[in-house]
Structure formats: C-alpha cells, structure tokens
C-alpha cells in the first residue's frame, strides 16, 4: 500500500529527469576540468582515468580516445551488476568526459602549473564531480563501477577500493613520468579518495 502511494504520488527521494540531466552535466564538466588541470601539469590521476593518462603519455595518444577505449570492457560488468540505467548513464558520462578533455585545452589553455598545488586542486574539483555522478547513478567507468558495486553490496567504501587500485597504478607511473611528479600525483589522488570516502555516504544521502 505504501509503495503504491509513493508511485502514484511520485517518489520525493528520486531525482527527476531534469535533476539527473543537470547532475550528469555538472559531474562531467567538473571531472573534465580536473583531468585538464592534471594533464596540464604533466601529472596522473587514479582509477581508469589514471590508466588512460599513463597510456596517453606513453603512446602519445589523445587522452579522450584512450579513456573511451579503456572503459569499453567494463560496460558488460556494469550491465550485469548495476543494470541498464546505470550503464547508459555511465556511458554518457565517459563519452562526455572524453569530449570535454579534448575540447578544454582549446577553449581554456593552461600555462605551466606548480605540480603539488595543481594535483590537490584538480583532485578536489574531480572528487566533487565524481560524487555528483555517483549520486545520479553514474560513474566514470572502469574501477568506479567495481567500487560502487562493492559499496552497495558490502558497504566497503568506494574511496577505499579506488585507493587500493591507485597504489598499483602509481607504482607503474614511476616507469612513465618523473618520480617527483608521481609523488605529487599520489598526494592529489589521496585527497580525491579521502573526499569521496567522507562525502559519498549512502547512509546519509538518500535521494536517488
């Protein structure tokens, strides 16, 4: 009886299509800006985006192309584990970020950046973008899909899952960029993951 009333009256805890569209657009813009700042400072980040950054540096390929390609295998997992709605929203977010990171260097070129400051600022901006995407049932693919799945099924925080993945990623980064840039990148990634762990709380944020 309660469920029928909620459906007929509209669920006040569920985001409207307009709210979802605004949320996804906001998350895409913020995450794209964060990656743009990081790559302008020749840094790396964590998760699948970090893997795409490393590959783009090593292979001298555009980040947007690599990021889109790296995420392709994870959509099958997303469909099986998280459903079509989550998968389609994630595909939209990944595509949007691939385009955004390609366009931003043209519309907002950045000069030389101090790596430590750039890493922390960019990671703070990116963390807000990711939290917005998470709260609108989307992610930026890859390890984010696994992190969200584990959090929803086991309660293990998404930020901690990402931190474990990042440890291996940054170990590999020493083979691609200078050690001091890896350390600056790792500091930024730690900020990002801690902010997500503290702020993406399904027990506190109930709108969906």
Phi and psi restraints in degrees (value plus and minus 20) as a CYANA .aco file:
   2 UNK   PHI     -83.1   -43.1
   2 UNK   PSI     -62.6   -22.6
   3 UNK   PHI     -83.1   -43.1
   3 UNK   PSI     -61.1   -21.1
   4 UNK   PHI     -84.7   -44.7
   4 UNK   PSI     -60.4   -20.4
   5 UNK   PHI     -83.7   -43.7
   5 UNK   PSI     -60.5   -20.5
   6 UNK   PHI     -83.8   -43.8
   6 UNK   PSI     -59.8   -19.8
   7 UNK   PHI     -88.5   -48.5
   7 UNK   PSI     -63.8   -23.8
   8 UNK   PHI     -89.4   -49.4
   8 UNK   PSI     -54.4   -14.4
   9 UNK   PHI    -108.4   -68.4
   9 UNK   PSI     -33.1     6.9
  10 UNK   PHI      72.1   112.1
  10 UNK   PSI     110.0   150.0
  11 UNK   PHI     -97.7   -57.7
  11 UNK   PSI      94.2   134.2
  12 UNK   PHI     -89.3   -49.3
  12 UNK   PSI     -33.8     6.2
  13 UNK   PHI    -110.1   -70.1
  13 UNK   PSI     -27.7    12.3
  14 UNK   PHI    -118.3   -78.3
  14 UNK   PSI     115.9   155.9
  15 UNK   PHI     -85.2   -45.2
  15 UNK   PSI     123.3   163.3
  16 UNK   PHI     -98.3   -58.3
  16 UNK   PSI     142.1   182.1
  17 UNK   PHI     -74.7   -34.7
  17 UNK   PSI     -58.9   -18.9
  18 UNK   PHI     -86.3   -46.3
  18 UNK   PSI     -60.9   -20.9
  19 UNK   PHI     -84.7   -44.7
  19 UNK   PSI     -60.5   -20.5
  20 UNK   PHI     -82.5   -42.5
  20 UNK   PSI     -64.4   -24.4
  21 UNK   PHI     -82.1   -42.1
  21 UNK   PSI     -64.3   -24.3
  22 UNK   PHI     -85.7   -45.7
  22 UNK   PSI     -60.1   -20.1
  23 UNK   PHI     -85.1   -45.1
  23 UNK   PSI     -65.0   -25.0
  24 UNK   PHI     -83.0   -43.0
  24 UNK   PSI     -63.0   -23.0
  25 UNK   PHI     -82.6   -42.6
  25 UNK   PSI     -62.2   -22.2
  26 UNK   PHI     -83.6   -43.6
  26 UNK   PSI     -66.5   -26.5
  27 UNK   PHI     -81.7   -41.7
  27 UNK   PSI     -62.2   -22.2
  28 UNK   PHI     -82.4   -42.4
  28 UNK   PSI     -66.2   -26.2
  29 UNK   PHI     -83.0   -43.0
  29 UNK   PSI     -66.1   -26.1
  30 UNK   PHI     -85.5   -45.5
  30 UNK   PSI     -63.8   -23.8
  31 UNK   PHI     -85.6   -45.6
  31 UNK   PSI     -59.9   -19.9
  32 UNK   PHI     -82.9   -42.9
  32 UNK   PSI     -62.4   -22.4
  33 UNK   PHI     -83.0   -43.0
  33 UNK   PSI     -61.8   -21.8
  34 UNK   PHI     -80.5   -40.5
  34 UNK   PSI     -65.4   -25.4
  35 UNK   PHI     -86.5   -46.5
  35 UNK   PSI     -56.7   -16.7
  36 UNK   PHI     -81.5   -41.5
  36 UNK   PSI     -62.9   -22.9
  37 UNK   PHI     -84.1   -44.1
  37 UNK   PSI     -64.4   -24.4
  38 UNK   PHI     -82.0   -42.0
  38 UNK   PSI     -68.8   -28.8
  39 UNK   PHI     -90.1   -50.1
  39 UNK   PSI     -47.9    -7.9
  40 UNK   PHI     -86.7   -46.7
  40 UNK   PSI     -48.1    -8.1
  41 UNK   PHI    -113.5   -73.5
  41 UNK   PSI     -14.1    25.9
  42 UNK   PHI      41.4    81.4
  42 UNK   PSI      17.9    57.9
  43 UNK   PHI    -125.0   -85.0
  43 UNK   PSI     155.4   195.4
  44 UNK   PHI    -140.7  -100.7
  44 UNK   PSI     148.9   188.9
  45 UNK   PHI    -149.9  -109.9
  45 UNK   PSI    -194.6  -154.6
  46 UNK   PHI    -116.1   -76.1
  46 UNK   PSI    -192.9  -152.9
  47 UNK   PHI      40.4    80.4
  47 UNK   PSI    -178.5  -138.5
  48 UNK   PHI     -85.2   -45.2
  48 UNK   PSI     -54.1   -14.1
  49 UNK   PHI     -80.2   -40.2
  49 UNK   PSI     -59.7   -19.7
  50 UNK   PHI     -85.1   -45.1
  50 UNK   PSI     -60.1   -20.1
  51 UNK   PHI     -81.9   -41.9
  51 UNK   PSI     -62.3   -22.3
  52 UNK   PHI     -84.9   -44.9
  52 UNK   PSI     -57.6   -17.6
  53 UNK   PHI     -82.8   -42.8
  53 UNK   PSI     -66.6   -26.6
  54 UNK   PHI     -80.9   -40.9
  54 UNK   PSI     -64.9   -24.9
  55 UNK   PHI     -83.6   -43.6
  55 UNK   PSI     -60.5   -20.5
  56 UNK   PHI     -85.6   -45.6
  56 UNK   PSI     -56.6   -16.6
  57 UNK   PHI     -86.4   -46.4
  57 UNK   PSI     -69.0   -29.0
  58 UNK   PHI     -88.1   -48.1
  58 UNK   PSI     -59.6   -19.6
  59 UNK   PHI    -116.6   -76.6
  59 UNK   PSI     -22.9    17.1
  60 UNK   PHI      33.9    73.9
  60 UNK   PSI      29.8    69.8
  61 UNK   PHI    -135.5   -95.5
  61 UNK   PSI     136.4   176.4
  62 UNK   PHI     -82.5   -42.5
  62 UNK   PSI     116.5   156.5
  63 UNK   PHI     -77.9   -37.9
  63 UNK   PSI     -65.1   -25.1
  64 UNK   PHI     -76.5   -36.5
  64 UNK   PSI     -61.3   -21.3
  65 UNK   PHI     -86.8   -46.8
  65 UNK   PSI     -65.6   -25.6
  66 UNK   PHI     -85.7   -45.7
  66 UNK   PSI     -63.0   -23.0
  67 UNK   PHI     -81.4   -41.4
  67 UNK   PSI     -63.8   -23.8
  68 UNK   PHI     -83.4   -43.4
  68 UNK   PSI     -63.1   -23.1
  69 UNK   PHI     -88.7   -48.7
  69 UNK   PSI     -60.9   -20.9
  70 UNK   PHI     -82.3   -42.3
  70 UNK   PSI     -51.9   -11.9
  71 UNK   PHI     -99.3   -59.3
  71 UNK   PSI     -36.3     3.7
  72 UNK   PHI     -74.8   -34.8
  72 UNK   PSI     -64.5   -24.5
  73 UNK   PHI     -85.0   -45.0
  73 UNK   PSI     -42.3    -2.3
  74 UNK   PHI    -100.8   -60.8
  74 UNK   PSI     -33.6     6.4
  75 UNK   PHI     -88.0   -48.0
  75 UNK   PSI     -51.9   -11.9
  76 UNK   PHI     -82.7   -42.7
  76 UNK   PSI     -61.2   -21.2
  77 UNK   PHI     -84.5   -44.5
  77 UNK   PSI     -61.3   -21.3
  78 UNK   PHI     -82.3   -42.3
  78 UNK   PSI     -61.9   -21.9
  79 UNK   PHI     -83.9   -43.9
  79 UNK   PSI     -64.4   -24.4
  80 UNK   PHI     -89.6   -49.6
  80 UNK   PSI     -59.4   -19.4
  81 UNK   PHI    -116.8   -76.8
  81 UNK   PSI     -54.4   -14.4
  82 UNK   PHI    -134.9   -94.9
  82 UNK   PSI     -32.2     7.8
  83 UNK   PHI      75.8   115.8
  83 UNK   PSI     145.8   185.8
  84 UNK   PHI     -88.2   -48.2
  84 UNK   PSI     -58.2   -18.2
  85 UNK   PHI     -80.7   -40.7
  85 UNK   PSI     -69.0   -29.0
  86 UNK   PHI     -81.3   -41.3
  86 UNK   PSI     -62.9   -22.9
  87 UNK   PHI     -83.5   -43.5
  87 UNK   PSI     -65.0   -25.0
  88 UNK   PHI     -86.4   -46.4
  88 UNK   PSI     -58.3   -18.3
  89 UNK   PHI     -86.4   -46.4
  89 UNK   PSI     -58.2   -18.2
  90 UNK   PHI     -87.7   -47.7
  90 UNK   PSI     -61.6   -21.6
  91 UNK   PHI     -78.9   -38.9
  91 UNK   PSI     -61.5   -21.5
  92 UNK   PHI     -83.9   -43.9
  92 UNK   PSI     -62.8   -22.8
  93 UNK   PHI     -85.3   -45.3
  93 UNK   PSI     -63.9   -23.9
  94 UNK   PHI     -84.1   -44.1
  94 UNK   PSI     -64.2   -24.2
  95 UNK   PHI     -83.5   -43.5
  95 UNK   PSI     -63.2   -23.2
  96 UNK   PHI     -81.9   -41.9
  96 UNK   PSI     -61.2   -21.2
  97 UNK   PHI     -90.4   -50.4
  97 UNK   PSI     -55.6   -15.6
  98 UNK   PHI     -80.6   -40.6
  98 UNK   PSI     -62.0   -22.0
  99 UNK   PHI     -91.1   -51.1
  99 UNK   PSI     -64.3   -24.3
 100 UNK   PHI     -80.5   -40.5
 100 UNK   PSI     -64.4   -24.4
 101 UNK   PHI     -91.1   -51.1
 101 UNK   PSI     -38.6     1.4
 102 UNK   PHI    -101.3   -61.3
 102 UNK   PSI     -55.9   -15.9
 103 UNK   PHI    -102.7   -62.7
 103 UNK   PSI     -57.6   -17.6
 104 UNK   PHI     -76.2   -36.2
 104 UNK   PSI     -61.4   -21.4
 105 UNK   PHI     -79.7   -39.7
 105 UNK   PSI     -44.3    -4.3
 106 UNK   PHI    -103.1   -63.1
 106 UNK   PSI     -62.0   -22.0
 107 UNK   PHI    -109.3   -69.3
 107 UNK   PSI     -40.9    -0.9
 108 UNK   PHI    -162.9  -122.9
 108 UNK   PSI      47.7    87.7
 109 UNK   PHI     -85.4   -45.4
 109 UNK   PSI     121.3   161.3
 110 UNK   PHI    -134.3   -94.3
 110 UNK   PSI     121.3   161.3
 111 UNK   PHI    -101.6   -61.6
 111 UNK   PSI    -187.7  -147.7
 112 UNK   PHI     -78.0   -38.0
 112 UNK   PSI     115.3   155.3
 113 UNK   PHI    -141.5  -101.5
 113 UNK   PSI     124.0   164.0
 114 UNK   PHI     -93.1   -53.1
 114 UNK   PSI     100.4   140.4
 115 UNK   PHI     -77.8   -37.8
 115 UNK   PSI     -64.1   -24.1
 116 UNK   PHI     -86.1   -46.1
 116 UNK   PSI     -64.5   -24.5
 117 UNK   PHI     -86.2   -46.2
 117 UNK   PSI     -62.8   -22.8
 118 UNK   PHI     -81.7   -41.7
 118 UNK   PSI     -61.1   -21.1
 119 UNK   PHI     -83.2   -43.2
 119 UNK   PSI     -63.4   -23.4
 120 UNK   PHI     -91.3   -51.3
 120 UNK   PSI     -64.0   -24.0
 121 UNK   PHI     -84.2   -44.2
 121 UNK   PSI     -68.3   -28.3
 122 UNK   PHI     -82.3   -42.3
 122 UNK   PSI     -59.7   -19.7
 123 UNK   PHI     -89.1   -49.1
 123 UNK   PSI     -54.9   -14.9
 124 UNK   PHI     -84.0   -44.0
 124 UNK   PSI     -65.7   -25.7
 125 UNK   PHI     -82.5   -42.5
 125 UNK   PSI     -65.1   -25.1
 126 UNK   PHI     -84.0   -44.0
 126 UNK   PSI     -59.1   -19.1
 127 UNK   PHI     -81.3   -41.3
 127 UNK   PSI     -59.4   -19.4
 128 UNK   PHI     -84.4   -44.4
 128 UNK   PSI     -62.8   -22.8
 129 UNK   PHI     -80.7   -40.7
 129 UNK   PSI     -62.0   -22.0
 130 UNK   PHI     -86.8   -46.8
 130 UNK   PSI     -61.3   -21.3
 131 UNK   PHI     -82.5   -42.5
 131 UNK   PSI     -61.0   -21.0
 132 UNK   PHI     -81.5   -41.5
 132 UNK   PSI     -64.5   -24.5
 133 UNK   PHI     -83.3   -43.3
 133 UNK   PSI     -63.6   -23.6
 134 UNK   PHI     -78.6   -38.6
 134 UNK   PSI     -62.1   -22.1
 135 UNK   PHI     -93.5   -53.5
 135 UNK   PSI     -32.5     7.5
 136 UNK   PHI    -131.2   -91.2
 136 UNK   PSI       8.1    48.1
 137 UNK   PHI      39.3    79.3
 137 UNK   PSI      29.8    69.8
 138 UNK   PHI    -167.8  -127.8
 138 UNK   PSI     149.9   189.9
 139 UNK   PHI    -170.1  -130.1
 139 UNK   PSI    -195.6  -155.6
 140 UNK   PHI    -122.6   -82.6
 140 UNK   PSI       8.8    48.8
 141 UNK   PHI      58.3    98.3
 141 UNK   PSI    -192.3  -152.3
 142 UNK   PHI      33.2    73.2
 142 UNK   PSI    -147.9  -107.9
 143 UNK   PHI     -83.4   -43.4
 143 UNK   PSI     -44.7    -4.7
 144 UNK   PHI     -82.1   -42.1
 144 UNK   PSI     -55.8   -15.8
 145 UNK   PHI     -83.1   -43.1
 145 UNK   PSI     -67.4   -27.4
 146 UNK   PHI     -83.5   -43.5
 146 UNK   PSI     -61.9   -21.9
 147 UNK   PHI     -82.7   -42.7
 147 UNK   PSI     -63.6   -23.6
 148 UNK   PHI     -86.9   -46.9
 148 UNK   PSI     -59.5   -19.5
 149 UNK   PHI     -81.7   -41.7
 149 UNK   PSI     -66.2   -26.2
 150 UNK   PHI     -84.6   -44.6
 150 UNK   PSI     -58.4   -18.4
 151 UNK   PHI     -85.5   -45.5
 151 UNK   PSI     -62.8   -22.8
 152 UNK   PHI     -90.9   -50.9
 152 UNK   PSI     -53.4   -13.4
 153 UNK   PHI    -109.1   -69.1
 153 UNK   PSI     -53.8   -13.8
 154 UNK   PHI    -138.8   -98.8
 154 UNK   PSI     -36.4     3.6
 155 UNK   PHI      66.9   106.9
 155 UNK   PSI     -23.3    16.7
 156 UNK   PHI     -90.1   -50.1
 156 UNK   PSI     102.5   142.5
 157 UNK   PHI     -78.4   -38.4
 157 UNK   PSI     118.7   158.7
 158 UNK   PHI     -79.3   -39.3
 158 UNK   PSI     -57.8   -17.8
 159 UNK   PHI     -82.8   -42.8
 159 UNK   PSI     -56.2   -16.2
 160 UNK   PHI     -91.7   -51.7
 160 UNK   PSI     -58.0   -18.0
 161 UNK   PHI     -80.2   -40.2
 161 UNK   PSI     -64.1   -24.1
 162 UNK   PHI     -85.0   -45.0
 162 UNK   PSI     -55.7   -15.7
 163 UNK   PHI     -83.9   -43.9
 163 UNK   PSI     -59.8   -19.8
 164 UNK   PHI     -83.8   -43.8
 164 UNK   PSI     -65.5   -25.5
 165 UNK   PHI     -81.0   -41.0
 165 UNK   PSI     -61.5   -21.5
 166 UNK   PHI     -83.3   -43.3
 166 UNK   PSI     -51.8   -11.8
 167 UNK   PHI     -78.7   -38.7
 167 UNK   PSI     -65.4   -25.4
 168 UNK   PHI     -88.2   -48.2
 168 UNK   PSI     -57.2   -17.2
 169 UNK   PHI     -83.4   -43.4
 169 UNK   PSI     -64.9   -24.9
 170 UNK   PHI     -92.1   -52.1
 170 UNK   PSI     -45.8    -5.8
 171 UNK   PHI     -83.1   -43.1
 171 UNK   PSI     -61.4   -21.4
 172 UNK   PHI     -90.0   -50.0
 172 UNK   PSI     -48.0    -8.0
 173 UNK   PHI     -83.6   -43.6
 173 UNK   PSI     -46.0    -6.0
 174 UNK   PHI     -82.3   -42.3
 174 UNK   PSI     -40.9    -0.9
 175 UNK   PHI    -104.1   -64.1
 175 UNK   PSI     -30.5     9.5
 176 UNK   PHI    -134.7   -94.7
 176 UNK   PSI     -61.5   -21.5
 177 UNK   PHI    -145.1  -105.1
 177 UNK   PSI     150.2   190.2
 178 UNK   PHI     -82.3   -42.3
 178 UNK   PSI     124.9   164.9
 179 UNK   PHI     -75.2   -35.2
 179 UNK   PSI     -59.8   -19.8
 180 UNK   PHI     -90.2   -50.2
 180 UNK   PSI     -46.6    -6.6
 181 UNK   PHI     -93.8   -53.8
 181 UNK   PSI     -53.5   -13.5
 182 UNK   PHI     -84.9   -44.9
 182 UNK   PSI     -61.8   -21.8
 183 UNK   PHI     -84.7   -44.7
 183 UNK   PSI     -61.9   -21.9
 184 UNK   PHI     -84.0   -44.0
 184 UNK   PSI     -59.2   -19.2
 185 UNK   PHI     -84.8   -44.8
 185 UNK   PSI     -62.5   -22.5
 186 UNK   PHI     -83.6   -43.6
 186 UNK   PSI     -57.1   -17.1
 187 UNK   PHI     -83.0   -43.0
 187 UNK   PSI     -63.2   -23.2
 188 UNK   PHI     -84.1   -44.1
 188 UNK   PSI     -62.0   -22.0
 189 UNK   PHI     -84.6   -44.6
 189 UNK   PSI     -56.2   -16.2
 190 UNK   PHI     -83.1   -43.1
 190 UNK   PSI     -61.9   -21.9
 191 UNK   PHI     -80.6   -40.6
 191 UNK   PSI     -65.8   -25.8
 192 UNK   PHI     -79.4   -39.4
 192 UNK   PSI     -69.1   -29.1
 193 UNK   PHI     -89.2   -49.2
 193 UNK   PSI     -57.1   -17.1
 194 UNK   PHI     -87.2   -47.2
 194 UNK   PSI     -60.8   -20.8
 195 UNK   PHI     -82.8   -42.8
 195 UNK   PSI     -60.0   -20.0
 196 UNK   PHI     -87.1   -47.1
 196 UNK   PSI     -63.4   -23.4
 197 UNK   PHI     -81.7   -41.7
 197 UNK   PSI     -57.9   -17.9
 198 UNK   PHI     -99.3   -59.3
 198 UNK   PSI     -48.2    -8.2
 199 UNK   PHI    -129.4   -89.4
 199 UNK   PSI     -41.4    -1.4
 200 UNK   PHI    -114.8   -74.8
 200 UNK   PSI      66.5   106.5
 201 UNK   PHI    -140.1  -100.1
 201 UNK   PSI      89.7   129.7
 202 UNK   PHI     -87.8   -47.8
 202 UNK   PSI     -40.3    -0.3
 203 UNK   PHI    -100.4   -60.4
 203 UNK   PSI     -32.5     7.5
 204 UNK   PHI    -129.3   -89.3
 204 UNK   PSI     -61.2   -21.2
 205 UNK   PHI    -117.1   -77.1
 205 UNK   PSI      90.9   130.9
 206 UNK   PHI    -127.7   -87.7
 206 UNK   PSI     -32.2     7.8
 207 UNK   PHI     -85.8   -45.8
 207 UNK   PSI     127.3   167.3
